[in-house]
Amino acid sequence: MLDSATIEHLSSRLRGRVLAPGDPEYASGRRVYNGMIDRHPAAIAQCAGVADVVAAVGVGVSSDALMSIRGGGHNAGGLGVCDDGLVVDLSQMRGIRVDPEARTVRVEGGATWGEVDRATHAYGLAVPSGIFSTTGVGGLTLGGGTGHLTRRYGLTIDNLLSAQVVLADGSLVRASEDERPDLFWALRGGGGNFGVVVAFEFRLQPVDSVVGGPTLWPLDRSRDLLRWYREFILEAPEDLNGFFTFMTVPPAPPFPPGLHGQPMCGVVWCWAGPATRAAEVFAPVRALGPSLFGVQQMPWPALQSAFDSFYPPGLRWYWRADFIREIPDAAVEEHVRYAQRLPTPLSTMHLYPMDGAVHRVGRSETAFSFREANWNQVIVGVDPDPALDQRITRWTREYWEAVHPYSAGGAYVNFMMGDEGGGRVQAAYRDNYPRLLEVKRRYDPENRFRVNQNIAQGVSAQEVSPAPPPA
Ligand SMILES: Cc1cc2nc3c(=O)[nH]c(=O)nc-3n(C[C@H](O)[C@H](O)[C@H](O)COP(=O)(O)OP(=O)(O)OC[C@H]3O[C@@H](n4cnc5c(N)ncnc54)[C@H](O)[C@@H]3O)c2cc1C
């Protein structure tokens, strides 16, 4: 176990720092984005490079310590940190190298998407990622990655070219289509189950400025808006992305004072096609007479960071999610019902479209299984006040239970808290789960990397329930 002698030994082997209880920086080192998470690791190894990661994993394994891998620290369930174990913290490893000619970027495992966007935007290029700049590259990529460019350029993993991984046995390996294709397959959706990814290499897409932003309508138009949206977005050109949301208008610019504090429904758009076509593309949206038409041309990183300030680190979050194939009228009714009861001003529901390029990759081509889903739905109760934990949790669970029967049956692993049981992890991977188990046995036979949506060793392929038939 991680006694003080082991921690001292680890410190002596690392170029980076090791934080333990009692160190002045331990409190900030163990903090993650979700303020509901309050874990106390025995030690936090702030790795300064690959050699540090190899050393930390070696000490973690030889001392039989529980190990978590921390990328950006954004995970819903706080899976970057653990109680009493060793955190392999990559937050000091944020190097980014763009190759504008080859249109690729190499990113170290602890970088955030804002840092990647800044580096690639200088060349008018971008990696399709999420909708916040503060999210970590590591966790988001390994779970799949949906965001503003998904319909046009696919999931983040569809733009991953290779990964460098430190395995549980301390070896450093490369995974790509040509090298260890089994591991590369599993990394694209299978989370942090297989090792510590010290560097990712992505293909870059030609995205410079976009035309995007929110359009909002009064909540009493939700029923009609959601019915309109479910048809419109799936027929729109793939350069157009728009996620549907219920939200309370924040009391700050760019939202007009007249709307502050009002619960509304809306769509947050991103048009990545030629700006000259934007007026034509958004004409049907304008025709619906939104109370706010906040769509404008902006640099890609501006859209990516537009919501950061409304959701600073330390808020308390409770999440529930599902993939969605269609949104029948009965589901619309449940959405409308729960939208009228948003428990706190920051609580919200998002439906991220994931058709287009995502559908062009087969469901067994990567570990990410729900390729035929049309939306990635997430319900999140959010508030700064611990006294409201119960309220946001109850609303999220009840809302999820009401709409879950209309779902495709599984959820995006990056939107799961980790309290839903192993069955939900299997449901996320369906018929890819047995193959994930095989890869797990090959690369992490002792399940050293298990602070994640765990591909559990004890479950044999036969025990895994078959996938539901495609819609
Ligand atoms: C405000 C907010 C907005 C979000 N928006 C989106 C979005 O638009 N699209 C989307 O797809 N997701 C989104 N997410 C979800 C996000 O993808 C997950 O929370 C993800 O786990 C975050 O990755 P991280 O590296 O920051 O997390 P961490 O908490 O550091 O790690 C999460 C998990 O990934 C593993 N991991 C992280 N880095 C590595 C690595 N280098 N090697 C091996 N394992 C690693 C960890 O072990 C852990 O199990 C959002 C989350 C938040 C809080």
The ligand as a Tripos MOL2 file, in Angstrom:
@<TRIPOS>MOLECULE
LIG
   53    58     1     0     0
SMALL
NO_CHARGES

@<TRIPOS>ATOM
      1 C1        -18.8080   21.1300  -18.3360 C.3       1 LIG1
      2 C2        -18.6060   19.8820  -19.1030 C.ar      1 LIG1
      3 C3        -18.8460   19.8640  -20.4560 C.ar      1 LIG1
      4 C4        -18.6630   18.7040  -21.1950 C.ar      1 LIG1
      5 N1        -18.9210   18.7280  -22.5380 N.ar      1 LIG1
      6 C5        -18.6960   17.6290  -23.2720 C.ar      1 LIG1
      7 C6        -18.8940   17.6580  -24.6820 C.ar      1 LIG1
      8 O1        -19.2630   18.6590  -25.2520 O.2       1 LIG1
      9 N2        -18.6550   16.5220  -25.3780 N.ar      1 LIG1
     10 C7        -18.2270   15.3720  -24.7740 C.ar      1 LIG1
     11 O2        -18.0120   14.3860  -25.4900 O.2       1 LIG1
     12 N3        -18.0400   15.3180  -23.4470 N.ar      1 LIG1
     13 C8        -18.2660   16.4150  -22.6870 C.ar      1 LIG1
     14 N4        -18.0890   16.3690  -21.3360 N.ar      1 LIG1
     15 C9        -17.7850   15.0840  -20.7090 C.3       1 LIG1
     16 C10       -16.3140   14.8090  -20.7670 C.3       1 LIG1
     17 O3        -16.0120   14.2010  -21.9930 O.3       1 LIG1
     18 C11       -15.9300   13.8420  -19.6600 C.3       1 LIG1
     19 O4        -16.2210   14.4440  -18.4400 O.3       1 LIG1
     20 C12       -14.4710   13.4300  -19.7380 C.3       1 LIG1
     21 O5        -14.2710   12.3260  -18.8880 O.3       1 LIG1
     22 C13       -13.5490   14.5450  -19.3440 C.3       1 LIG1
     23 O6        -12.2320   14.2120  -19.5730 O.3       1 LIG1
     24 P1        -11.0840   14.7550  -18.5880 P.3       1 LIG1
     25 O7         -9.7960   14.3110  -19.1280 O.co2     1 LIG1
     26 O8        -11.2900   16.2180  -18.3670 O.co2     1 LIG1
     27 O9        -11.5140   14.0040  -17.2630 O.3       1 LIG1
     28 P2        -10.7500   13.2900  -16.0570 P.3       1 LIG1
     29 O10       -11.6890   13.4620  -14.9180 O.co2     1 LIG1
     30 O11        -9.3840   13.7530  -15.8870 O.co2     1 LIG1
     31 O12       -10.7230   11.7740  -16.5210 O.3       1 LIG1
     32 C14       -11.8910   11.1040  -16.8800 C.3       1 LIG1
     33 C15       -11.6580    9.6360  -17.1580 C.3       1 LIG1
     34 O13       -10.8190    9.5130  -18.3000 O.3       1 LIG1
     35 C16        -9.6220    8.8460  -17.9650 C.3       1 LIG1
     36 N5         -8.5060    9.5740  -18.5740 N.ar      1 LIG1
     37 C17        -8.3670   10.9090  -18.6960 C.ar      1 LIG1
     38 N6         -7.2370   11.2050  -19.3530 N.ar      1 LIG1
     39 C18        -6.6540   10.0260  -19.6330 C.ar      1 LIG1
     40 C19        -5.4590    9.6730  -20.3110 C.ar      1 LIG1
     41 N7         -4.6510   10.5870  -20.8130 N.pl3     1 LIG1
     42 N8         -5.1520    8.3510  -20.4170 N.ar      1 LIG1
     43 C20        -5.9700    7.3950  -19.9240 C.ar      1 LIG1
     44 N9         -7.1100    7.6880  -19.2860 N.ar      1 LIG1
     45 C21        -7.4550    8.9930  -19.1410 C.ar      1 LIG1
     46 C22        -9.5530    8.8630  -16.4600 C.3       1 LIG1
     47 O14        -8.9520    7.7350  -15.9370 O.3       1 LIG1
     48 C23       -10.9910    8.8940  -16.0480 C.3       1 LIG1
     49 O15       -11.5030    7.5850  -15.9690 O.3       1 LIG1
     50 C24       -18.2400   17.5190  -20.5600 C.ar      1 LIG1
     51 C25       -17.9860   17.5380  -19.1870 C.ar      1 LIG1
     52 C26       -18.1660   18.6980  -18.4610 C.ar      1 LIG1
     53 C27       -17.9420   18.6780  -16.9990 C.3       1 LIG1
@<TRIPOS>BOND
     1     1     2 1
     2     2     3 ar
     3     2    52 ar
     4     3     4 ar
     5     4     5 ar
     6     4    50 ar
     7     5     6 ar
     8     6     7 ar
     9     6    13 1
    10     7     8 2
    11     7     9 ar
    12     9    10 ar
    13    10    11 2
    14    10    12 ar
    15    12    13 ar
    16    13    14 ar
    17    14    15 1
    18    14    50 ar
    19    15    16 1
    20    16    17 1
    21    16    18 1
    22    18    19 1
    23    18    20 1
    24    20    21 1
    25    20    22 1
    26    22    23 1
    27    23    24 1
    28    24    25 2
    29    24    26 1
    30    24    27 1
    31    27    28 1
    32    28    29 2
    33    28    30 1
    34    28    31 1
    35    31    32 1
    36    32    33 1
    37    33    34 1
    38    33    48 1
    39    34    35 1
    40    35    36 1
    41    35    46 1
    42    36    37 ar
    43    36    45 ar
    44    37    38 ar
    45    38    39 ar
    46    39    40 ar
    47    39    45 ar
    48    40    41 1
    49    40    42 ar
    50    42    43 ar
    51    43    44 ar
    52    44    45 ar
    53    46    47 1
    54    46    48 1
    55    48    49 1
    56    50    51 ar
    57    51    52 ar
    58    52    53 1
@<TRIPOS>SUBSTRUCTURE
     1 LIG1         1 GROUP 0 **** ****
